[in-house]
Amino acid sequence: RNLGITWVDITNNIPSGVSHIVNGISASGQHVWAATEGGVYYTPSGEAVPASGVPWNDRTPTVPSGVTLTNWTDVEIDPADLNTVYVLMDDITNSGVYMHKTTDRGLTWDNTEVA
């Protein structure tokens, strides 16, 4: 809000660990997503930046069979359709990368191995 001069803690109920990216978009409403070491989280905050105390919803996709150690590294929101979101997952177990896509704000996901 003020070019980074001051910061507000918005982690609320996100489990501790590394957050790789927080991405938000504003159209008719605000939607903020976070890709973290432990999962993918979403909040329909109603603000460009969620206020302290606004809960996050765990929208972590189901990982493919055989994958036991993951790292969620990127999240992108389709500016033309706020229901469509893409996340990248590093498959640390098998040294692969998966892209997951949702068209319903993370209620269901499709995944594709990309590397």
C-alpha positions as CSV (number, residue, x, y, z in Angstrom):
1,R,0.0,0.0,0.0
2,N,2.9,2.3,0.6
3,L,5.6,0.8,-1.7
4,G,7.0,-1.4,1.0
5,I,7.8,1.2,3.6
6,T,5.8,-0.8,6.2
7,W,4.6,-4.4,6.2
8,V,1.5,-6.1,7.6
9,D,1.6,-9.8,8.6
10,I,-1.1,-11.5,6.6
11,T,0.0,-15.1,7.2
12,N,-2.9,-15.8,9.6
13,N,-3.6,-19.6,9.4
14,I,-1.0,-20.5,6.7
15,P,1.3,-23.1,8.2
16,S,4.9,-21.9,8.9
17,G,7.5,-22.4,6.2
18,V,8.7,-20.7,3.1
19,S,6.2,-18.8,1.0
20,H,7.5,-18.7,-2.6
21,I,5.0,-16.3,-4.1
22,V,1.9,-14.4,-3.3
23,N,-0.2,-13.3,-6.2
24,G,-3.3,-11.2,-6.2
25,I,-5.6,-9.7,-8.8
26,S,-8.4,-7.2,-8.7
27,A,-11.3,-7.1,-11.1
28,S,-14.8,-7.0,-9.7
29,G,-13.3,-8.5,-6.6
30,Q,-9.9,-9.3,-5.1
31,H,-8.4,-12.8,-5.0
32,V,-5.1,-13.6,-3.4
33,W,-3.2,-16.8,-3.7
34,A,0.0,-18.0,-2.0
35,A,2.3,-20.9,-3.1
36,T,4.3,-22.1,-0.1
37,E,6.6,-24.9,0.9
38,G,3.6,-26.7,2.4
39,G,0.8,-26.0,0.0
40,V,-1.4,-23.6,-2.0
41,Y,-3.7,-21.2,-0.2
42,Y,-6.4,-18.8,-1.4
43,T,-8.4,-16.0,0.2
44,P,-11.2,-14.0,-1.4
45,S,-10.0,-11.1,0.8
46,G,-12.2,-8.3,-0.6
47,E,-9.0,-6.2,-0.5
48,A,-6.0,-6.1,-2.7
49,V,-4.0,-7.2,0.4
50,P,-5.8,-9.3,3.0
51,A,-6.1,-7.8,6.4
52,S,-4.6,-9.4,9.4
53,G,-6.9,-12.1,10.6
54,V,-8.5,-12.9,7.2
55,P,-8.5,-16.7,6.9
56,W,-6.7,-18.5,4.1
57,N,-8.3,-21.6,2.5
58,D,-6.1,-24.6,1.8
59,R,-6.5,-25.3,-1.9
60,T,-3.5,-27.6,-2.3
61,P,-3.9,-29.9,-5.3
62,T,-3.7,-33.7,-4.8
63,V,-0.2,-34.8,-5.8
64,P,0.4,-37.5,-8.4
65,S,0.9,-41.1,-7.2
66,G,4.4,-41.8,-6.1
67,V,5.2,-38.2,-5.2
68,T,6.0,-37.8,-1.4
69,L,8.0,-34.6,-1.2
70,T,6.8,-31.4,-3.0
71,N,7.4,-27.7,-3.1
72,W,4.8,-25.3,-4.5
73,T,6.8,-22.6,-6.4
74,D,4.5,-20.4,-8.5
75,V,0.9,-19.4,-8.8
76,E,-0.6,-17.4,-11.7
77,I,-4.2,-16.1,-11.9
78,D,-5.9,-15.8,-15.3
79,P,-6.8,-12.1,-15.5
80,A,-9.7,-12.9,-17.9
81,D,-11.2,-15.5,-15.6
82,L,-10.5,-15.3,-11.8
83,N,-11.7,-18.9,-11.4
84,T,-8.8,-20.1,-13.5
85,V,-5.5,-20.5,-11.6
86,Y,-2.2,-22.3,-12.5
87,V,0.3,-23.5,-9.9
88,L,3.7,-25.2,-10.3
89,M,4.8,-28.0,-8.1
90,D,8.4,-29.3,-7.8
91,D,8.3,-33.1,-7.4
92,I,11.4,-33.4,-5.2
93,T,10.9,-37.1,-4.9
94,N,11.3,-37.8,-8.6
95,S,13.0,-34.6,-9.8
96,G,9.9,-33.6,-11.9
97,V,7.8,-30.5,-12.3
98,Y,4.0,-30.5,-12.6
99,M,1.6,-27.7,-13.6
100,H,-1.8,-27.8,-12.0
101,K,-4.8,-25.9,-13.4
102,T,-8.1,-25.1,-11.7
103,T,-11.2,-23.5,-13.3
104,D,-13.1,-23.4,-10.0
105,R,-10.8,-21.5,-7.6
106,G,-9.0,-24.7,-6.4
107,L,-12.0,-26.9,-5.7
108,T,-10.7,-29.3,-8.4
109,W,-7.4,-29.5,-10.2
110,D,-6.0,-31.1,-13.4
111,N,-2.2,-31.8,-13.5
112,T,0.4,-32.2,-16.2
113,E,4.0,-33.2,-15.9
114,V,6.0,-30.5,-17.6
115,A,9.6,-31.5,-16.9
